Amino acid sequence: MKALILVGGFGTRLRPLTLSVPKPLVDFANKPMILHQIEDLKAVGVTEVVLAINYQQEVMLNFLKEFEKKLEIKITCSQETEPLGTAGPLALAQDKLIDDSGEPFFVLNSDVISEYPLKQMIEFHRGHGGEASIIVTKVDEPSKYGVVVMEETTGKVEKFVEKPKNFVGNKINAGIYLLNPSVLDRIELKPTSIEKEVFPEIAAENKLFAMVLPGFWMDIGQPKDYITGLRLYLDFLQKNSSSKLATGSNIIGNVLVHEGAKIGDGCLIGPDVAIGPGCVIEPGVRLSRCTVMRGVRIKKHACISSSIIGWHSTVGRWARVENMTILGEDVHVADEVYSNGAVVLPHKEIKSSIVNPEIVM
């Protein structure tokens, strides 16, 4: 079985982190975002993953080479010379996706983190006998999205309603698909939307079916949603493999600590925190709702909440970092500095407090 991951563009919403690496390689819960997807695909028998990408192909492939060996899965790239939307990349990668088996292939959006119910999806797809399966997830505010209207019993998709003004349903496209090879015959090699052009055509022929996602889902393509996604993912770990989470008198709620990190005495960590490899958390530090990436040092008595601390950065003694502050790679916050929602580009030094949210270039 094969899979295509839509990697897409420049990841501008996750800057300054994406100034250092392509968006799919940004760490999420201590490993690159895209690795969560590749591992789950491998677990259901996918043998080859194609990355649909339009920049930094070499960086992606070089980085993923070690995982290709470790996971024993083939990883290749299909590079766009111009943005092709969400369907065009399938036409471009057609030769890589089609083989003699005639098996369906997965398509995933690289921004999504979820409980990937891929095994159930394969069974669902075989059961309904249609041409395409999509996963939908329930949301509280459907008016912000494109809503999928479907038959509750069979899952057959009736229509799509873009940002409805009146309530028509609360299920939205979750960006996870299982498609028969015949779907590729419907797609031309030009900028095309799979959601607005291809799927409505398949639905009109009664060949598109939707399965409701049983667990959590989050598009983590921007910082606020990244932090929310971390909370949902750690909650999932707590329910399904709690042994991966940290325990102890200094831990509150769900906390993920890499075995290569060091935590000093008198710290209070959690809830919803991920601490990466090589991190040093000095005594008396307070961390909550945050990600601390590889090689970071948090000095004594600093306090960090609702923020992302990029690779190899330093937060000084008694510093306070909060309210969706995002530090890029190799940023150094001086002692006793306060940051309220600052977005700091890589290789900067912050010597004075930032009271109102701003971008530090």
Residue pairs with C-beta under 8 A, 6 or more apart in sequence:
1 44
1 45
1 46
1 47
1 103
1 104
1 105
1 106
2 46
2 47
2 48
2 49
2 50
2 96
2 97
2 99
2 103
2 105
2 106
3 41
3 46
3 48
3 49
3 50
3 105
3 106
3 107
3 108
4 49
4 50
4 51
4 52
4 78
4 89
4 90
4 93
4 97
4 105
4 106
4 107
4 108
5 24
5 34
5 37
5 38
5 49
5 50
5 51
5 52
5 107
5 108
5 109
5 110
6 52
6 86
6 89
6 107
6 108
6 109
6 110
6 175
7 22
7 23
7 24
7 34
7 51
7 52
7 53
7 54
7 60
7 110
8 23
8 52
8 53
8 54
8 83
8 110
9 54
9 55
9 83
10 18
10 23
10 55
11 17
11 18
11 22
11 23
11 26
11 221
12 18
13 221
13 222
13 223
14 23
14 26
14 221
14 222
14 223
14 226
15 328
15 343
15 345
16 310
16 326
16 327
16 328
16 329
16 343
16 344
16 345
16 346
17 26
17 308
17 310
17 326
17 328
17 329
18 26
19 328
19 329
19 345
19 346
20 310
20 311
20 328
20 329
20 346
21 59
21 63
22 53
22 55
22 56
22 59
22 60
23 33
23 110
23 111
23 221
24 32
24 33
24 34
24 51
24 60
24 110
25 32
25 33
25 34
25 59
25 60
25 63
26 32
26 33
27 33
27 276
27 291
27 293
27 294
27 311
28 36
28 113
28 220
28 226
28 229
28 230
28 233
28 274
28 291
29 36
29 230
29 233
29 234
29 237
29 256
29 274
29 291
30 256
30 258
30 274
30 275
30 276
30 277
32 63
33 110
33 111
33 113
33 220
34 51
34 64
34 110
35 67
36 113
37 108
37 110
37 116
38 49
38 64
38 67
38 71
38 73
38 75
39 71
40 116
40 118
41 49
41 73
41 106
41 108
41 116
41 118
42 71
42 72
42 73
43 118
44 118
44 119
44 122
46 73
46 106
47 73
47 74
48 73
48 74
48 75
48 76
48 96
49 73
49 74
49 75
49 76
50 76
50 77
50 78
50 93
50 96
50 97
51 60
51 75
51 76
51 77
51 78
52 78
52 80
52 89
52 90
52 92
52 93
53 60
53 77
53 78
53 79
53 80
54 79
54 80
54 81
54 82
54 83
54 84
57 77
57 79
60 77
61 75
61 77
64 75
65 75
67 73
67 75
68 74
68 75
76 96
78 89
78 92
78 93
78 96
80 88
80 89
80 92
82 191
83 191
84 91
84 92
84 189
84 190
84 191
84 192
85 191
85 192
85 193
85 194
86 109
86 192
86 193
86 194
86 195
87 187
87 192
87 193
87 194
87 197
87 198
88 187
88 188
88 189
88 190
88 191
88 192
90 97
90 107
90 179
90 183
90 184
90 187
90 194
91 184
91 187
91 188
91 189
91 190
91 192
92 189
94 184
97 105
97 181
97 184
98 181
98 184
102 181
103 181
104 122
104 125
104 133
104 178
104 179
104 180
104 181
105 178
105 179
105 181
106 118
106 176
106 177
106 178
106 179
107 176
107 177
107 178
107 179
107 194
108 175
108 176
108 177
109 175
109 176
109 219
111 175
111 219
111 220
111 221
112 174
112 175
112 176
112 217
112 218
112 219
112 220
113 217
113 218
113 220
113 229
113 232
113 233
114 137
114 174
114 176
114 213
114 215
114 216
114 217
114 218
115 213
115 214
115 215
115 216
115 217
115 236
116 176
117 135
117 211
117 213
117 214
117 215
120 211
120 214
121 133
121 135
121 176
121 178
121 211
122 178
124 133
124 155
124 209
124 211
125 133
125 178
125 209
128 154
128 155
128 156
128 209
130 156
130 202
130 206
130 207
130 208
130 209
131 179
131 180
131 182
131 183
131 202
131 205
131 207
131 208
132 177
132 178
132 179
132 180
132 183
132 199
132 202
132 207
132 208
132 209
133 177
133 178
133 179
133 208
133 209
133 210
133 211
134 148
134 157
134 173
134 174
134 176
134 177
134 199
134 208
134 209
134 210
134 211
135 173
135 174
135 175
135 176
135 177
135 210
135 211
135 212
135 213
136 148
136 150
136 171
136 172
136 173
136 174
136 210
136 211
136 212
136 213
137 171
137 172
137 174
137 212
137 213
137 217
138 170
138 171
138 212
138 213
139 145
139 170
139 171
139 172
140 170
142 164
142 167
142 168
142 169
142 170
142 171
142 172
143 163
143 164
143 165
144 163
145 163
145 172
145 173
146 160
146 161
146 162
146 163
146 172
146 173
146 195
146 196
147 160
147 161
147 162
147 164
147 168
147 169
147 170
147 171
147 172
148 157
148 160
148 169
148 171
148 172
148 173
148 210
149 157
149 158
149 159
149 160
149 161
149 168
149 169
150 156
150 157
150 158
150 169
150 171
150 209
150 210
151 158
154 209
155 209
155 210
155 211
155 212
156 206
156 208
156 209
156 210
157 199
157 203
157 208
157 209
157 210
158 203
159 200
159 203
160 173
160 195
160 196
160 199
160 200
160 203
161 168
161 169
162 196
171 210
171 212
173 195
174 213
174 217
175 219
176 213
177 194
183 198
183 202
186 198
186 201
186 202
187 194
187 198
192 198
199 208
202 208
215 236
216 232
216 233
216 235
216 236
217 232
218 225
218 228
218 229
218 232
218 233
219 225
219 229
220 226
220 229
223 308
223 324
223 326
224 324
226 291
226 308
227 272
227 289
227 290
227 291
227 306
227 308
227 324
230 272
230 274
230 289
230 291
231 254
231 271
231 272
231 289
234 245
234 254
234 255
234 256
234 271
234 272
234 274
235 254
237 244
237 245
237 254
237 256
238 245
238 254
244 256
245 254
245 255
245 256
246 255
246 256
246 257
246 269
250 263
250 266
250 267
250 268
250 269
251 269
251 270
252 268
252 269
252 270
252 271
252 288
253 270
253 271
253 272
254 270
254 271
254 272
255 269
255 270
255 271
255 272
255 273
255 274
255 275
256 273
256 274
256 275
257 263
257 269
257 275
258 275
258 276
258 277
258 278
258 279
259 277
260 277
260 278
260 279
261 275
261 276
261 277
261 278
261 279
261 280
261 281
262 279
262 280
262 281
263 269
263 275
263 281
264 280
264 281
264 282
264 283
264 284
264 285
264 300
265 283
265 284
266 283
266 284
267 281
267 283
267 284
267 285
267 286
267 287
268 285
268 286
268 287
269 275
269 281
269 285
269 286
269 287
269 288
270 287
270 288
271 288
271 289
272 288
272 289
272 290
273 287
273 288
273 289
273 290
273 291
273 292
274 290
274 291
274 292
275 281
275 287
275 292
276 291
276 292
276 293
276 294
276 295
276 296
276 311
277 294
277 295
278 294
278 295
279 292
279 293
279 294
279 295
279 296
279 297
279 298
280 296
280 297
280 298
281 287
281 292
281 298
282 297
282 298
282 299
282 300
282 302
282 317
283 300
283 301
284 300
284 301
285 298
285 299
285 300
285 301
285 302
285 303
285 304
286 302
286 303
286 304
286 305
287 298
287 303
287 304
287 305
288 304
288 305
288 306
289 305
289 306
290 304
290 305
290 306
290 307
290 308
290 309
291 307
291 308
291 309
292 298
292 304
292 309
293 308
293 309
293 310
293 311
293 313
294 311
294 312
295 311
295 312
296 309
296 310
296 311
296 312
296 313
296 314
296 315
297 313
297 314
297 315
298 304
298 309
298 314
298 315
299 314
299 315
299 316
299 317
299 319
299 335
300 317
300 318
301 317
301 318
302 315
302 316
302 317
302 318
302 319
302 320
302 321
303 319
303 320
303 321
303 322
304 315
304 320
304 321
304 322
305 321
305 322
305 323
306 322
306 323
306 324
306 325
307 321
307 322
307 323
307 324
307 325
307 326
307 327
307 339
308 325
308 326
308 327
309 315
309 321
309 327
310 326
310 327
310 328
310 329
310 330
310 331
310 346
311 329
311 330
312 329
312 330
313 327
313 328
313 329
313 330
313 331
313 332
313 333
314 331
314 332
314 333
315 321
315 327
315 333
316 332
316 333
316 334
316 335
316 336
316 337
317 335
317 336
318 335
318 336
319 333
319 334
319 335
319 336
319 337
319 338
319 339
320 337
320 338
320 339
321 327
321 333
321 338
321 339
322 339
322 340
322 341
323 340
323 341
323 357
324 341
324 357
325 339
325 340
325 341
325 342
325 343
325 344
326 342
326 343
326 344
327 333
327 342
327 344
328 344
328 345
328 346
328 347
328 348
329 346
329 347
330 346
330 347
331 344
331 345
331 346
331 347
331 348
331 349
331 350
332 348
332 349
332 350
333 339
333 350
334 349
334 350
334 351
334 352
337 350
337 351
337 352
337 353
337 354
338 353
338 354
338 355
339 350
339 353
339 354
340 354
340 355
340 356
340 357
341 354
341 356
341 357
341 358
342 350
342 354
342 357
342 358
342 359
342 360
343 357
343 358
343 359
343 360
344 350
344 359
344 360
345 359
345 360
345 361
348 360
350 360
354 360
